[in-house]
Amino acid sequence: MIVQSSIKQPPALLVLFFSEFAARFSYWGIQSLLVLYLIHHLHLSSTMGYEIFGVFTASTFALSILGGLMADNFFGYKKTLIIGVVVALLGNILLCMPGNTFMFLGLACVNYGIGIFLPNNSNLLGCFYNQNDNRRDRGFTIFYMGTNIGGLLGPVSSGILASYCGIRYAFILNAFLLLLWLILYISTSRWFNNIGNLKKTSTLKPCYQVVTLLLITIVFIFSLFILLNYPENAGNLLGIIGAGTIIFILYTTFTKYRGCLKKIMMLISMALLALIFFACEFQVNSSLLEFINQYVNRQIGFFTLPTQTFAALEPAFVIITAPLIALISKWLQSRDREPSAFFKIIIGIFLSSIAFFIFGYAADLINHTTKEISILWILIGNLILGAAEICIMPPLISSITQLAPPNFKATLMGALYVALAFSGYIAGMLAKMTDKGVHEALSANAYAHTYFSISFGTVFLAIFTTALILTWIYIKGTLARLV
């Protein structure tokens, strides 16, 4: 259906759409269960629950730089993609087993598998478009719909299965979808022959490649297992990874891709803005879920919505708003007024400030009523947040596949997800600000304060960045006229 509705789009888009769907279905489904499970079933403190959530989110994205390096220098997009899906499949199987040890080991496998998967799926799609192919942005918008359909159905299915059947059934469904994609990929592998860097191989002999890969996988999964059990150490490790990534990117840029310096620096700037957006947006899977669990009326008729299903609202609204934003973009393009990818990201940041102002206002209402607040506030906030995300991620990942040097695309895509790793860690810190342990026990003041702070901070960032760019454009134009 996707290929037919997308005129002349490459048929491989269908396979990559489904791989994105299956991976995000699994990952976001687990993410939506994690905080509430840790707090209400394992009886951990909310602070500890938010810390583990931050590590789970951050480590997945941080490992994307490893996935990019593996693809660009050793195995290519195709093999790295398959490795990631297989390990994530194993992780979901481990999560089905009883005991905290298997739970944290399964989470570590999902971290590693999805982490090395993330940068390669989108880069593989980028290989099917020429440099100035006008189908590219539309193809990536369709592709990103797969991300958000998975983000929609994953939390809904996981929440319902966990509430009415048992949490293990959610992991069984995740494993089934990942296995289904592997079957689909094998049956359509002819579409991926001679594409991009798929034939890139290591100078190591095949037997040594396997041994090296197994050692890397075991070391990283064991490290993640330890980190999830002791999340207070995550900040230092993430700082090392982030600093190492920046140094490596800059060193490689100046030594091998100096001619692309301006493009790469622009991509880095865009990624930093995305980092801030997602640090705020990840609240929908952490603190906002706990807020909903305590203060929002979830009753619809005779049915009470499981709290976990609310994690699906934001990706649902991404899907709903994507066609509208695409139409607006097409209309502006026909009049040569379409904003650049950079300005689209700034628009997304501004929209996120509006969304969190609404969440903050909803939290403040708790202090003026003894009743649970309406679900309407959560719906409106998530609607705006969904529109914000569609203004940010499709233009950003499309820009990377278009502007990055050919053998540096996966690495830069991995660096983007390292930025999102910081988003996950910062999201955990922001979520801890809503912990009522140091606030009034019967009020939502901590939530209101946190969400208003996010709102004011992001609107300032949007205004400041816009002013900075306009000033640079003015100075550049003035210098050009003088010369």
N, C-alpha and C positions, 0 to 999 in steps of 0.2 A: 504494500500500500504506500509506503514512504517513497519508494523509487518511482512509482507511477505518478504520484502527486507532485513530485519534484522533477520538472522537465529537464531531461538530459543530465540528471545527476548520476554519478557513477554508481553502478549496482552494488559495489562493495559498501556503500553508505548504509545499506540495510543491515549487513553483518556487524558493522562497527556501531551502528545505532543500538543494536540488541546487546552487544558486549558492554556498551556504556550503561544501558538499562540494567543488565543483570548485576554488574559490579556495584552500581550505586544502590540498587534495590537491596543488596546484601549489606553494604556498608551503612547506609542511612537507616536501614531497619534495625541493625545492631545498635547504632548510635542513639536511636530514639528510645531503646529499652534500657540503655546503660545506666543513666543517672538515677532513674526511679528504682531500678533493680538494686543498685548498690545501696541506696538510702533506705528503701522500704522493705527489702528482702534480706540483704546482708547486714542491715542495721549499722552501716557506716555513717559517720557524720556527713552532713551536707558538704562541708568543706573538703573532706577526703573524697567524696563522690565527685565533686567538681574538679578536683585535682586529677583524678584518674581519667575523667572525661577529657580534660585538657591534654593529658599525655596520649590518650588513644587517638584523638584528632590530630594533634601535632606530629606524632611519630609517623603516622600514615603519610602525611604530606611531606615531612622531612625526608623520608626514604625515596621520594620521587627523584631526587638528584642522583641517587644510586641507580634507579631505573633508567634515567637518561644517559648516564655514563656507560652502563651496560649495553644499551642499544647503540649509542654512537661509536663505541670503541670495540665492542666484542661480538654481540649476538644479533644486532639489528632489532628493529621494532617487533617483527613477527615473533621471534623466539622469546624475547623478553616478555611480550604480552602473554604468551601461553604459559610461561613460568609463573607469572603473577596470578593468573586465573586458577592454576592448579593448586598453588599454595593457599589461596583464599578459600578454595573448595575444601581443602584439608582442614583449614581453620574452622569452618562452619561444622564440619563433622566432629571435631574435638569439642566444640561448644555444646554439642548434644549430649556429651558424657557428663555424669554427675561429679561434683567436687570442684572446689575453687581452683585447684591446680590446673585441671583441664580447661576451666573457664579462662584463666589468664593466659594459658598456652594457646588456646584457640584465638583469643583476642590478638596475641602477638603474631600469629600466622596471618590473620586477616590484615593487620597492620602492614606486614611485609608484602603480602600478595597484592593488595590494592595499591600500596605505595609504589611498587615498581611497574604496576599496570598503568597508573594515571598518565604519565607524560607520553606514553607510547601509542595509546589508542588515538588521541587527537592528532599526533604527528603522522601516524599511519594514514589517517584520512587526508591530511594535507598533501600527501604524495600524489593523490589522484587529481590535483588541480595544477594548472600552469601558474606561473608567477603572477600574472595579471588577470586570471580567470574570474569573470564577473559572477560565476556560480559559487565562489568560495564562501562569501559571507552567508548566503542563503543555505548552503550545505551545512555550515557550522551551526547555524540557528536550528536546523532540523536535528543535527547531531546533539546539540545541547538540550533539545526537547527530550531525547532519550535519557540524558542525565536526570532531568527533572520528573519525567514519568516514573523512573526508578525511585527518585526521592519522594514522590507522591505515594506510590503503591507500597514501597518498602515499609515505611512507618505504619501505614494503615493496616496492612496485612500482619505485620509483626505485632502491633498492638492488639488486634482482635484475636489472633492465635494465642498470644501470651495470656490474655485475659480469660479466654473461654476454653482453650484446649491445653495450654501449657507452653512455656517459653521454648522448649526444645523443638516444637513443631515449626516455629519461625525459622530456626536454623536449618531444619530439613528442607524447607521450601527454598531457602537461599542456595543450599548446595545443589538442589535439583536444577535451578535456573542456570547456575554456573556450568554444570555438566551439560545442559542443553545447548549453551553457547559453544562449548568445545565441539560438540557434534556438528552444529551448524557451520562452524569455521572449517572443520575438516572437509565437510561436503562441498564447500565453496572455495577451497584453497586456490583453485585455478585463477580466481580474480586477483590474487595477490602476488602472482609470479612477476619477477623483474620490476617490482615497485620499490622506489626509494632505496633505503639501505638494507633491504631485507636479506641480501646475500653477504652482508658484512660478517666476517668471522674473525676469531682470535688467531694469533700466530701460534697458540698452543695446540698440541695435538688433541683430537676429539676426546680421548680418555682423560687427559689432564683438564680439559674444559669442564667435563662433568664433575671431576673431583673438586676443582676450584669453585664451581657453582654451588656444590653441596656444602663445602666449608663456609662460604660466604653466607649461604642461607641459614645454616645452623647457628653460626656466630650471631647473626643479626636477630634471629628469632629468640635465642636465649637472652640476648641483651635486652630485647623488648619485654620479655617475660619478667626480668628483674626490675626494669623501669616501671612497669605497671604495678608491681608490688610495692615499690618505693618511689612514688611519683614526685616526692619533694626534691629529687635530684634532677628532674627533667630540665629545669631552667638553665643550669650550667651546661648540660650536654647540648641543649638546643642552641645556646649561645656559641658553642664551639662549632657546631654544624653550620650555623648561619655565617659566622666569620670565615670559616673555611670555604663556604660556597662563594661568598662575595670575592674573596681573594682569588679563588680559582677562575671565576668568571672574568674578573678584570685582567688577570694575568693572560688568560687565553685570548681575550679580546685584543690586548695590546701586542701580543706576540704573533698571533695568527690571523686576526680579523680586524686589523687597524682601519681598513677601509670601511668597515661597517660600524665604527665606533658610535656615531650619532644615533643610528638605528637601535643599537643594543642599549645605549644609555636611555633612550626613550622607552624601550620595553621595560627596563629596570624601574623607571619612574612610574610607569603604569602598574607594574606589579606591586609597588609599595602602596599605591592607593587601594589596590585590591586587597592587600594585607589588612588595612584598616577597616575596610568594609566588612570583610568576613569575620574579623574579630568581634564585630557587633552582630553580624547576621547569625553566627553560631549560637547566640543566646536562644534561638528558637528551639534548639535541641538540648538546652541545659537549663538555665535559670528560668526561662519563660515557661518551660514545661512544669517546673515546680510551682511557679506562680499560678498557672492554670489549675494545677492539681489542688491548690489550697483555696483559690479565690474566685474561680470562674464557674458559672452555672453550666454544666455539661449535659444537662438533661434535655433530651429531645423526645417529647411524647413519653412513652414508657421505657425508652432506651437511654442509658447513660453512656456517652462516648468515652472509650478508654483515653486516658490522658495522652498516651503515646501517639495516638492518631493525629494529634494536633501538630506534630512535627511535619506532617504531610502538607499543611496549609501553604507554607511558603513556596515549595516546589509546584504545588497545584496552581498557585497564582502566577508562577513563572510561565507555566504552560498556557494559562488563559491570556496573559498579557502579551506573550511573544508575538502572536499574529498581529495584534494592534500596533505594537511597536515596529514590527516589520513593515506594515502598511505606511505608518508615519515616515519611516526611514526611506521607503521607496518614493513617497510623495515629495519629500525634501530632496532626494537625489535627482528626481526629474526636473527640479528647479535649481539644481546646483547649489543647494543650501544644506545638504546633509552635513552634520557636524563630524569632525574627525573622531577616530576611536578614543583619543585622549579626552575630548570634551564629552563624549558619551559616558565615560567613566566618571567624570565630575558630576554629570547629571545624576548618575546612579548614587553617588555619595550624598548628594543633596536630598534625593528621595528617601534614603535611609534615615536621614535626620528627622524627616517628617514622620516616618513609621515609628521611630523610638519616642518621639514626642507623644504620639498617641498611646503607646504602651505605658509611658510614664504617667500620662493623664489618667489612664484606666487604673493604674496602681494607686494614684492619689485619691481616686473615688472611694477606695476601700475605707479611708479614714472618715468618710462622710456618710456611710451607710452600713447597716448591720447585715445586709443581704449580699449574696454573691453577685458579682457584676455580670453583665450580659456578654455573651460570646461575640457580639457584634464588634466590640473594640478589638478583639484579637483578629477577627476576620479583616477589618479595615487595615490594621497595621500590617498584616501579612500580605495583603493585596499590594500595598505600596512597596513593601520590601521585595516582593516577587518582581515587580516592574523594575526596581533598582538593580536586581541581579541580572536581568536580561540586558540591561544597559551596560553592564560591566564585563561579564565573562565571555560571551560570544565575540565581541570586538577584540578582547585581549588575546584569547587563544588563536583567533584568526590572524591577528597582527604578528604573533610569534611565528606561525607557520609561513607567513608571507615575508617577513622582514629578516628573520634570523638566517645566518649562513647555513648551507645545506647540511654539513656534518656537525652542526652545533645546535640544531633545532631541539632535539630531545633533551640535551643538557639544559638549554634555556627553559624548556617546558618544565623540566625537573626543578630548576631554580625557582620558577613561579610557585610550584607546590611547596618548596621550602619556605617561601614567603607565607603561604597559607598555613604552614606548620606553626609559624609564629602567631598567625591568626588564631589557631586552635589553642595555643598555650595562653595567649592574652585573653581569649574568650573564657578560659577557665578562671583566670584572675578576676575578670569582670564579674563572672558569675558568683565568685566568692564574696564580692561586695554586697550581694543580696542576702547573704547569710544573716538570719535574724538573731544569731547568738549574741551579737553585740548591740542589738537594737531592741525596740519594744516588741515583746513577744506576740502581741495580738494586733499588730498593724503591718501595713505594707510599705512603710516609710523607706525601708532599704531598697525595695524594688523601684519605687518612684524616684528616689535620689539617683540610683544607678542609671535608669533609662533616660531621665532628663539630662544627666551628665553626658551620656552617649549622644543624645540629640544635639546639644549645644556644641559639643566637640566636633561632630561631623559637619555641621553647617558652617562652622568657622573654617574647617579644612577646605570645604568646597569653595567658599568665597576667597580664601587666601590663595589657593592654587589657581583659580580663574584670574585673579588680579596679577599674579606672578606671570602667567602665560601672556596676558594682554600687554603687560609692561614689556616683556621680552619682544613681542611682535612689534610694538611701537618703536623700541630702540633699534631693532633690526631694520625696520623700514626707514627710519631716520638716517641710519648709517648708510643704507643703500642709496638714498637720495644724495647724500653728501659726496659719496664716491662717484 
